[in-house]
Structure formats: structure tokens, C-alpha cells
């Protein structure tokens, strides 16, 4: 299995040992093509659009740590993904001044726990962050969008508003309210 830094040698900003004490947003790239971005991500099925918008909207002292999805670069022969991400995709991300790549197989639990914010299109990394009381910027509605720590943002102004919020409410209370709210849509299965 190739990791991002072996597969794409032209990337200059890979932090093998990232500084998890700095202020950063963690963005885990989605495997593509997949339903979680197309159709669910709408225009943000182009993850580059979301990351560029995030890059232009966050405070100047923040970094964006990006991790590639491991299945995007593995040897598993899946024709649909072979040409999905081009070198230009990575080069454009590499040119954003506050974007840095993490190794593909880094322990994301540590990365999430230390993040000031997590961002995703509709991915499960968002709910993992919310469970750890980390505010999450998502770019499309998903099943956890109604949680008080999930912020659906479709433009720069909405992202800036998230960063201007300074007090995030108690997560235990939010989790109970969220579970009560979504429980009417759940059913038992065997």
C-alpha cells in the first residue's frame, strides 16, 4: 500500500510528525467516487472547492491538516478510482499556504482530539469529532447535521461565523437532545 508521501513525491508540505499543539482544522479527504460526496456533497463533491473555501476563511494563525483516505491510494483494483484524483488536485492543495498533508496512515484519533475544528463534506469523521466535543464544519447536510456542534457551511461567511463563535455548549446535553431528535427516525433491525 502506498502512502500519500510515497505516491505523490512532488508534495512539499507533508508533516510526518505534525504539531498537534498548534491551532488547526482537520480535514479527512473522502474516498471517491462514493455516495458521501456524489450525490450527497452536491457542489462539494469537488473537495478542492471546500478546502479552498476553508483555507480562505479560517483565522490566519490556523493550519489545515489534510489526510488522504487510505483506499484512494491502495492497490485494490477499482476502475472507478484510478483516475479520480489527478496530480493537479494535490498540486492545488499544496499551493494553499495554510494547508499541510498528514501521512495517510496516521492515528486520526490523536489528530481529532487535538483539533480545534474538524471539517468534512458529509463524512463519519464529523460525528467522531462531535463525540469528542470538537466543533465540525460540514459542507452538506448529513444525518448528524442537526447536532449543535455540526455547522453546515456553503460559503466563506458561514465558515467565518463558526470561527467567531467562542462558546460551544455542553456536549452531553447536546448529545441527549440529538439522540431524542433522531430517535423518531430510527428502528430496530435484526
N, C-alpha and C positions, 0 to 999 in steps of 0.2 A: 504494500500500500504506500503510495506517495503522500507525503505531507505537503502542505502549501509551499513551504520554503524550499523543498527539493523540486517540486513540479514547476514552480514559477521563479526561476533564479533571478529574473530581472526585477523582482520586488526588492526595494532598498529598505523599506521601513517595517521589517519584521522584528518584533520584540520576543526573542526566545524566552527571556525572563522578564516579563513586563513588571512595571512598577504598579503594584496593586494598591499603593497608598495614595496615589495621585487621584485627582477628580477625573472620572471617566464615565462614558456611556459604553455599555457592552452591546454589540450588535452581532448576533449569530446569523450568518447567511443561511437561507433556506436551500434545501436540495431542490434543484429544478431540472426539468419541469415537474411540477407537483401541484395538486389542488390547492394547497395552502397559499400559493401565490397566484396561480391562474386556474380558476377564475376568482378565488376569494380575495386576492390582493388588489383587484381592479387595476388602476393605472400603476400601482406599486408592485405589479408583477415584475416590473423593471426595478430591481432592488437598488440599482445605481441611483435612480431618481430619489428614492427615500434617503439614502445615505448622503447624497449631495445636499438635500434639503436639511437634514440633521446637521451636517457639517457647517452650514451657513447660519444656523440658528442657535447653536449652543454657546454658552459663555466662552470667551477666548482662552481661559485657563483650563478648559476641558479637553481631553483626548477622546477619540472614538476608537475602541478596540474592536476589531473585526475578526471573527473566526469563521473559516470556511467549514461547510458541512462535510464531514468525512466521506460520505458516499458520493459526493460530487467528484472526487478525485481518485476513487478506488479503481481497481481493475475489473470490477463486476461489469460484464459486457451488457450494457444497456444502450441501445442505439439512440434513444431519445436524449440522453445527456451528453453524448460525445461532443457535440458542437454547441452546447447551450451557453457556456461562458467562454468568451474569447479572451485573448491576451489584452485586447483593448479595455475590456471590463476591469481587469486588475490594474492596468496602467492608469486608467482614470481614477480609480480609488487611490492608487499610490501617489498621485499628484495632489490629492487633497491634503493641505498642510497639517490638519489635526487628526488624520486617520492613520492608524497603525494596525498591522496584521499580527495576530497571535498564531502560534503553531496550531495546526489542525487538531491535534490530539491532547491539547492542554486540558487540565482538570477544570471544567467550567463551573463547578460548584464554588471554588475559591474565587473565580472571576466574578460570578454573580453576587456572592456575598459581599465583596468589596466594592462593587459598582455603586455609583451614586444613582444611576438610572440604567435600565435595560431597554433596548429597543428591538422591535421585530415587526415584520409585516403582520402575520397572524400566528406566529409560532408558539409552541409549548414553552419555550424559554421564558415567555412573558408570565405565564402562570407560576412557573418555578420562582421567578423573581418576586412576584406579588406575595407568595407564601413566605418569603423572607423579608417582607415589608419594604421591598425596593420598588419605587415608582416605575411604571413601564409605559413607554411610548409605543403605541401600535399604529399602523398606517391603514388599517381596515378593520371593520367590525368582525369580531370573532366571538366565540361562546363566552369568554370572560370579559368582554368589553364593558359590561355594566359594573364591574368592580370599581371601587372608588380609587384604587391605585393604578387603574388602566386608563390611559389617556389616548383616545383616538385623535390623531393629528393628520390633517391632509394639506396643511400649508405651514409656512415658516412662522406666521404669527401664532398659531396654535402651539407650536413647539416652544416658542419663546414664553408663552403664557405658562406652560408647565414648569419651566425653569424659574419663573417668577413666584411660583407658589412655594412658600417656605415651610409650611407646617402640614405634614401629612397625618391624617387622623389614625387612631388606634386600629391596627390591622386585625386584631382578634374580633372586635366588634364588626368591622367591615366584612370579615370572612363569614361570620354568622349571618349577617344581613344578605350577603351574596348567595350563600347556600340556601337560605329561605326563599330568596327570589327565584333562583334557577330550579329549585326542587319541584316546582309545578310542571317543569318540562322534562323531568326525569322519570324513568320507570325501571322496575326490577326486571332482570333478564336472567335466564338460567342456561 
